[in-house]
Amino acid sequence: MAGGGPQRRRPAARSRQRREDLPWRVGCGCVIVRVRLTPKSSIESVGGVGPTAEGPAFMARVRAVPAEGEANAALERLVAKWLDVPKGTVRVTQGAKSRIKSLTISGETGCLLARLEAKLAGAG
């Protein structure tokens, strides 16, 4: 036999990331997105993904101060505009007084996932 032994197969390349490596998860009729918020910034933006103690999160910056829910409201508006969804569909549901927040985005999950994957691909 020519070739000298059995050939090893390379594992197929994964085109999808593992679920725990993503800054979102699917809920019932919604997508829950993890965000690390920096208030009192000079610009408003949602940037790339960075590590946090809770797992990967989108990095967001808003001009609003973290008093009386102003920064949370600004974050909800920013993410709604960023994903091109109605403002009323985005709500901070966890971490209201923390830098790491969970936002629940209501709507058709397939469409929301496609938008988030496109944003993640653009950020990386």
Residue frames relative to the residue before (quaternion, step in Angstrom):
aa qw qx qy qz dx dy dz
M 1.0000 0.0000 0.0000 0.0000 0.00 0.00 0.00
A 0.2716 -0.7561 0.5744 0.1569 3.54 -0.75 1.00
G 0.6434 0.5238 -0.3836 0.4056 3.55 -1.08 0.58
G 0.3150 -0.8284 0.4285 0.1760 3.59 1.22 -0.34
G 0.8527 -0.1557 0.0499 0.4962 3.63 0.51 1.04
P 0.6830 -0.4943 0.3417 0.4151 3.50 -1.31 0.17
Q 0.4178 -0.6938 0.5303 0.2507 3.53 -1.12 0.71
R 0.3355 -0.7211 0.5665 0.2156 3.51 -1.04 0.76
R 0.3227 -0.7357 0.5635 0.1926 3.49 -1.03 0.81
R 0.3955 -0.6858 0.5570 0.2512 3.49 -1.03 0.78
P 0.4935 -0.6352 0.4835 0.3454 3.57 -1.01 0.67
A 0.5576 -0.6061 0.4475 0.3486 3.54 -1.10 0.72
A 0.5036 -0.6481 0.4794 0.3105 3.53 -1.00 0.83
R 0.3775 -0.7193 0.5344 0.2334 3.54 -0.95 0.86
S 0.2642 -0.7654 0.5660 0.1552 3.53 -0.82 0.98
R 0.7187 0.3675 -0.2300 0.5436 3.57 1.23 -0.34
Q 0.4393 -0.6683 0.5277 0.2862 3.54 -1.12 0.60
R 0.5741 -0.5612 0.4540 0.3864 3.53 -1.25 0.41
R 0.6330 -0.5779 0.3707 0.3577 3.53 -1.12 0.74
E 0.6918 0.4817 -0.2925 0.4515 3.61 0.93 -0.82
D 0.6251 0.5309 -0.3357 0.4634 3.61 1.27 -0.18
L 0.6295 0.5463 -0.3241 0.4474 3.58 1.29 -0.12
P 0.4464 -0.7039 0.4805 0.2729 3.59 -1.06 0.66
W 0.7194 0.3522 -0.2655 0.5365 3.61 1.14 0.48
R 0.1032 -0.7479 0.6491 0.0931 3.50 -1.43 0.27
V 0.4797 -0.6709 0.4897 0.2828 3.54 -1.19 0.54
G 0.1518 -0.7615 0.6256 0.0755 3.54 -1.01 0.90
C 0.6883 -0.4358 0.3600 0.4548 3.56 -1.27 -0.32
G 0.8383 -0.0628 -0.0090 0.5415 3.59 -0.24 1.27
C 0.7427 0.3116 -0.2073 0.5552 3.56 1.20 0.42
V 0.2791 -0.6887 0.6286 0.2295 3.50 -1.41 0.04
I 0.2268 -0.7723 0.5835 0.1080 3.57 -0.90 0.97
V 0.1206 -0.8223 0.5561 -0.0061 3.55 -0.53 1.26
R 0.2951 -0.7356 0.5861 0.1682 3.57 -0.97 0.93
V 0.0150 -0.7998 0.5977 -0.0544 3.56 -0.87 1.06
R 0.2151 -0.7218 0.6388 0.1572 3.55 -1.12 0.72
L 0.1890 -0.8294 0.5237 0.0446 3.54 -0.51 1.26
T 0.1102 -0.7412 0.6588 0.0667 3.53 -1.10 0.86
P 0.1749 -0.7967 0.5700 0.0989 3.61 -0.40 1.19
K 0.7914 0.3213 -0.2501 0.4560 3.57 -1.38 0.13
S 0.3255 0.7455 -0.5080 0.2832 3.57 1.00 0.83
S 0.5376 -0.6176 0.4583 0.3456 3.56 -1.21 0.33
I 0.7660 0.2216 -0.1412 0.5867 3.58 1.26 -0.34
E 0.3086 -0.7032 0.5983 0.2285 3.56 -1.30 0.29
S 0.2706 0.7593 -0.5506 0.2170 3.55 -0.68 1.11
V 0.2487 -0.6803 0.6537 0.2193 3.49 -1.41 0.24
G 0.1678 -0.8256 0.5361 0.0526 3.53 -0.55 1.20
G 0.8093 -0.2596 0.2179 0.4798 3.49 -1.16 -0.69
V 0.5783 -0.5576 0.4672 0.3692 3.50 -1.34 -0.30
G 0.0359 -0.8002 0.5987 -0.0045 3.54 -0.98 0.88
P 0.5693 -0.6045 0.4271 0.3579 3.59 -1.21 0.38
T 0.0279 -0.7531 0.6567 0.0273 3.54 -1.22 0.65
A 0.6855 -0.4644 0.3537 0.4351 3.57 -1.27 0.12
E 0.6971 0.4600 -0.2632 0.4829 3.60 1.13 -0.63
G 0.6673 -0.4219 0.3014 0.5347 3.58 1.28 -0.30
P 0.7418 -0.3946 0.2716 0.4693 3.58 -1.26 -0.06
A 0.0169 -0.7983 0.6016 -0.0229 3.57 -1.10 0.74
F 0.4917 -0.5975 0.5317 0.3443 3.53 -1.22 0.54
M 0.3398 -0.7286 0.5616 0.1956 3.57 -1.06 0.80
A 0.0174 -0.8102 0.5843 -0.0434 3.56 -0.63 1.17
R 0.1249 -0.7685 0.6253 0.0534 3.53 -1.20 0.70
V 0.0134 -0.7856 0.6186 -0.0064 3.56 -0.99 0.89
R 0.5380 -0.6317 0.4583 0.3184 3.58 -1.23 0.50
A 0.5826 0.6290 -0.3657 0.3621 3.58 1.10 -0.66
V 0.4688 -0.6563 0.5191 0.2829 3.52 -1.26 0.55
P 0.4896 -0.6767 0.4588 0.3030 3.60 -1.11 0.58
A 0.4573 0.6523 -0.4734 0.3758 3.58 0.67 1.12
E 0.8627 0.0472 -0.0661 0.4992 3.53 -1.05 0.89
G 0.6921 -0.5238 0.2750 0.4136 3.59 1.01 0.78
E 0.3720 0.7557 -0.4753 0.2542 3.59 1.24 0.15
A 0.6793 0.4802 -0.3007 0.4664 3.60 0.88 -0.90
N 0.6359 0.5226 -0.3360 0.4579 3.61 1.01 -0.72
A 0.6512 0.5039 -0.3111 0.4746 3.59 0.97 -0.85
A 0.6463 0.5078 -0.3181 0.4725 3.58 1.00 -0.82
L 0.6356 0.5236 -0.3271 0.4635 3.59 1.04 -0.76
E 0.6362 0.5260 -0.3323 0.4562 3.60 0.94 -0.82
R 0.6627 0.4924 -0.3019 0.4766 3.59 0.94 -0.90
L 0.6572 0.5277 -0.3088 0.4406 3.58 0.93 -0.93
V 0.6902 0.4687 -0.2860 0.4713 3.60 0.84 -0.94
A 0.6130 0.5405 -0.3504 0.4575 3.61 1.03 -0.71
K 0.6729 0.4744 -0.2919 0.4868 3.58 0.94 -0.88
W 0.6392 0.5553 -0.3105 0.4320 3.59 0.98 -0.92
L 0.7610 0.3396 -0.1827 0.5218 3.59 1.00 -0.85
D 0.3652 -0.7516 0.4680 0.2876 3.59 1.33 -0.06
V 0.4491 0.6233 -0.4960 0.4047 3.55 0.75 1.18
P 0.6325 -0.5300 0.3807 0.4172 3.62 -1.17 0.37
K 0.5955 -0.6068 0.3987 0.3439 3.59 -1.05 0.82
G 0.6666 0.5415 -0.2998 0.4154 3.58 1.00 -0.78
T 0.6343 0.5480 -0.3357 0.4297 3.60 1.23 -0.24
V 0.6840 0.4530 -0.2714 0.5032 3.61 1.27 -0.24
R 0.0912 0.7997 -0.5846 0.1018 3.58 -0.72 1.11
V 0.4081 -0.6454 0.5806 0.2825 3.57 -1.11 0.73
T 0.0628 -0.8348 0.5469 -0.0007 3.59 -0.54 1.15
Q 0.7841 0.1113 -0.0901 0.6039 3.57 1.24 -0.15
G 0.8014 0.2950 -0.2186 0.4722 3.57 -1.07 0.76
A 0.1603 0.8336 -0.5168 0.1114 3.59 1.08 0.63
K 0.7773 0.2841 -0.1630 0.5371 3.61 1.06 -0.66
S 0.5953 0.5478 -0.3487 0.4732 3.56 1.27 0.39
R 0.5606 -0.5764 0.4593 0.3775 3.57 -1.24 0.28
I 0.6968 0.3944 -0.2536 0.5427 3.58 1.13 -0.66
K 0.0114 -0.8245 0.5621 -0.0639 3.55 -0.59 1.17
S 0.2602 -0.7045 0.6294 0.1996 3.51 -1.29 0.45
L 0.1251 -0.7785 0.6130 0.0511 3.53 -0.83 1.04
T 0.2351 -0.7494 0.6037 0.1365 3.55 -0.91 0.93
I 0.0957 -0.7845 0.6125 0.0155 3.54 -0.75 1.13
S 0.2374 -0.7945 0.5484 0.1076 3.56 -0.46 1.25
G 0.4820 0.6603 -0.4923 0.2989 3.53 -1.15 0.64
E 0.7262 -0.3880 0.3212 0.4679 3.52 -1.32 -0.26
T 0.4003 -0.7782 0.4315 0.2192 3.55 -0.34 1.28
G 0.6168 0.5565 -0.3607 0.4240 3.62 0.96 -0.71
C 0.6701 0.4868 -0.2863 0.4816 3.56 0.95 -0.89
L 0.6570 0.5091 -0.3103 0.4614 3.59 0.95 -0.88
L 0.6470 0.5150 -0.3202 0.4622 3.59 0.97 -0.84
A 0.6381 0.5265 -0.3292 0.4553 3.58 0.96 -0.82
R 0.6622 0.4981 -0.3082 0.4673 3.59 0.96 -0.86
L 0.6651 0.4995 -0.3083 0.4617 3.59 0.95 -0.87
E 0.6454 0.5141 -0.3242 0.4626 3.60 0.97 -0.79
A 0.6368 0.5142 -0.3236 0.4748 3.58 1.05 -0.77
K 0.6521 0.4982 -0.3168 0.4756 3.61 0.98 -0.79
L 0.6465 0.5144 -0.3170 0.4657 3.58 0.99 -0.82
A 0.6480 0.5078 -0.3158 0.4717 3.61 0.97 -0.81
G 0.6693 0.4991 -0.2886 0.4687 3.58 1.04 -0.77
A 0.6658 0.5089 -0.2978 0.4573 3.56 1.16 -0.62
G 0.7221 0.4857 -0.2537 0.4223 3.56 1.10 -0.62
